[in-house]
Amino acid sequence: MGTKFSKPNNSDKDTVTIYTKNCLHCNILFTEELWCNECINSLEKLAENNDKEAMFNLANCYRYGERTEKNLEKAFHWYQKAAEKNHIDSMFDLAKIHYNGEGIEKNFEKAIHLYQKAAEKDHTVAMNNLAICYYNGEGTEKNLETAFYWYQKAAEKDQIIAMFNLAICYTNGKGTEKNFEKAFYWYQKAAENEDEKAMFNLACFYYNGEGTEKNLEKAFYWFQKAAEKDYIGAMFNLAACYSDGEGTEKNSEKAFYWYQKAAEGGNKKAMNNLAICYEKGEVTEKNFEKAFYWYQKQ
């Protein structure tokens, strides 16, 4: 179980959906549905007149090729200009550009500097990404205590991926003492917000009685939720629950179905179990060719 970067949040593509200025040409608010052909020029004029919101929106247009040709150099220019005016989302996006090397060379030091600035202004995804930099020692010396601090700050502000990462810290004793009860709490919070990895880990905690009382029915429930969101490890564990009748009634057909799904997703244990089913003719007709195929795939 490890940390992960945030998926792009709304600020990544908050291009022209919420903006209070009107197009100088058509006098219509900058909305994706109503733009005229001159809107991009109008937006550029506003940006050149030091409107930081226009700078940010113009940068997004160039970054994603919306209403104009994609141009990462111009995107970088306008993000930088807006960031210099303390536009928080621009700081965050500029940090991501430095981190990922979008149109420029990767620069973790500049990325962490900008993540820090945005995090200090309560940008919750920046908090999570800053924590990851400290956790992995990217752009700075590795510091698990500082990583834990920023994960906690972001999680307490309802940043879902930070909830999961904070739970990982409590599980493994990274930057703080091991505490399965607190890990369970944060896995549950993240799982309730549709994080499939948190669902899987929460199910494992219920299954093993870690941080909470053992509860196979709840373990089954969360394995199923994660499996339905295509989390491969959960597919295998769900199949095992159906096979052994743990947390649910035995159901060999459903076990076979989920072993197959997990095997197709690359789970080697599922491949082995699926091969056995074909070899012995359990739940399905004997098929030595398919048995051989899945044994060989492992």
Beta strands, then each sheet from edge to edge (+ up, - down):
end
